[in-house]
Amino acid sequence: MDAAVIAATALSKSFPPDRHVFDGLTFDVPAGGLLALVGPTQSGKTTLVNILMGATAPSEGRATVAGHDVARDPRPVRAAAAFIGPTAALYPDLTARDNVAFFGLAAGVRASHRDVANSLRRAGVPERCFAQPVSTLPRSRGLQVAMAVALLRRPAALIIDEPATRADDDMWTNFADGLQELRTDGTAVLFTTADATFAARLTPHVLSIARARRDADA
């Protein structure tokens, strides 16, 4: 069996005094794998993402990304994993091209103008948008610019929180193509969504976080 790039074992999270978010989540995503984590609003999807990115610690259990324990060693986790959230973590006054170049450099990738442009094209960003400030682009373009950053970085893991809230249906072909390109290069991908139909369009590997939440409340 391939070694897991993203893994969780008996992962649980609760907040005092008695709010149980989820209990006993176990999963793994190998290199090139794609897992959809499905659940309704407030089911704990974003909490799980925060745990995987080392932003908060689990109450019980263990999670690793690229072999690093997310609670004990979060810094290399953030270096190994790219993250795309519901709100694009981009600089609004910078152009799409400059955002990709900046975040690539921040991750240690010194890219040429051609490499940056190729990443934007592969993510489906129209060339007319390359030189526009991100603040002037439709919100749905933010997902594509963020995907361009991931395509440039080639991270070990890509974690995406609620992508279905951020793009129009006609952009999903580019999004899916970008995911497939990353997976072909070995990136493990995990994404969360409330839309089970959307999840099924991208992968047969779907995990319900709602079940873990019911177990926690039992």
N, C-alpha and C positions, 0 to 999 in steps of 0.2 A: 504494500500500500504506500502511496506517495505520502511524504511527510507533510503535515498540515502547516500552512503559512499563517492562517488565522484559526485559532482553536479556543474553545471554552469547555470547561469540565465542571459540571454541577454548579453552575454560576447562579448566584442569588443576589438580590438587592432589595433592601428595605430601608425605610427612613423612620426615625422615631416620631411619635411613640409606637405606632403599630401600622404603618403604611407599608404593605408588601407590594413590591413592584413586579418581580417575577422570581421563580424558584426552580432550581435544578436544570437550567439551560445547559445542554451539551451539544456541541456541533464542531465540525472542522471543515476548513476550506483549503484544499491542496493548491499547489502552484497551478495556475491556469483554470482554477475552479470558479464557479459563480453560484452564490447562495443568496436567495431572497428571504428576508425575515419579514413576515407579514403580521400585522396586527392593527386594531383600530386606534384612533387617537387616544393618547394617555395610557397606552398599554405597556409602555416601557421601552419602546424602540430607541428613542433618542438617549435614554439613560444607558442602554446597552452600548450604543455607539460611543458615548462619553467614556465608558469603562474601557472599551477596546482602544481608544485613543489616549488612554492614560490620564484623562481629566478628572476621573473620580474612581474610587476603589470599590470593588465588589464587597458585599457583606460576607459572602461565603463563596468558596470555589476558586477557580483559577482560570485566567485567560492569558494567551500568549499571541504575539504578532511577530512574525519572522524570528521565532525562537526566544523572544524577550518577554519576560513576565510584565504585564501591563501595569501592575500595581507596584512592583519592586524596582522596575527599570524603565520608566516611561520615556526617557529622553531618546534612546535608540528606537523605541516604538514609533515615535513621531517622525524620526528620520527615515524609517523604512516604509511608512504608510502615508499615502495621500488621502485627503479627505475632501469630500464635496458635500456641503450642507444645504439646508433649505434656503439659507441666505448666502449668496455667493461671497466668499471671503476674498474679494478683489478690491483694488484701489479704484474708486469710482472716477477719479480725475485722470487716471492713466488710460491710455488707449488699450484696446484688446491686445495688440502686439506687445506693448510695453509690460502689461500685466504678465503675460506668458514668459517673457524674457526675465522679468524680475523674480517671479516665483521659481522659475527654473534655476536661476543663479543662487537663490536662497537655499535650494536643495542641493547645490553643488554642481549644477549643470551649466556650463558656460556655452551657450548655444549661439550659432551664427544667425543672421537675419533669415537666411534660407531655412534653417531648421525650425525657427519659430513660425515662419509662414507655413511651412509644411504641416506642422502640428495643428495650426488653426484650420487649415484646409481639411485635414483628416477628421477634425472634430465637427466639420460642417459649417464653420463660420464663413459667411460670404466675404470675398476679398474686399468689398466696399466698406466692410466694418472694421478692417484691421486697424485703421488709423483713427477710428472714432473713440472718444472717451467711453468707458463702460457705462457711465451714468446716462449716456444718450441712447444706449441700446435697449431693446425690449428685455424684460427680465428673463425671458426664456433663453436669451443668448448667453446669459451668465453661466448656465449649465454647460454650454458648448465651450466657452472660454476656459472654464475650470477643467473640462475634459481635455482641452488642448494642453493645459499645464501637466496633467497626468500623462498624456501621450509623450510629452517632452521628457518628463522625469523617469518614466518606466519604473515605478515603485514596486517593491515586493508585494505590497497589499494596497488595495483601493477600497475605501469604506465610504459609502454614499448614503446619506440620510434623506429620505423622502424625495427622490428625484422626480416622482410623478407630479409633484406640486409645482414644478419649475419649468416645464417645457410643453409645447404644443405637440399634438399627435404627429404632425408632419415632420417633426425634428427627431422622432425616435429612431428612424432608420440610421441617421448619422450617429446617434448615441449608441445604438446597439453595435454598429460597425466599430466604433471606438473601443467599446468593451471587448469585442472579439479580438481586435488587434492587440490590446494589452494582454489578454488571456493567452494568445498565441505566443507571446514573449514570456509567459510564466507568471504574470501578475494574478494574484488571488483577489477576487472581488466579492464583497458582501454589500448588499444594499437593503434598506428598509423601505417599506411602503404599506399604506393602508389598503391598497388596491390589489386584490388577489388576481384579478384578470390581467392587470398590467404585469405582475410578477410572472405569471404563467407565459406571457409573451416572450420573456427574456430567458427563462430557465425552468427546467423541470424540478430543480432542487429548491424546494420551498419549505420553510420552517415557520410554524405558527407560534408567535410569542404569546398570543392570547391563551393558549393551553397552559403555558408556564405560569401565567398570571392566575388562571383559575386554580391551578395546583397550590399556588402561594396563599390563596384566599380560603382554601378548603379547611 
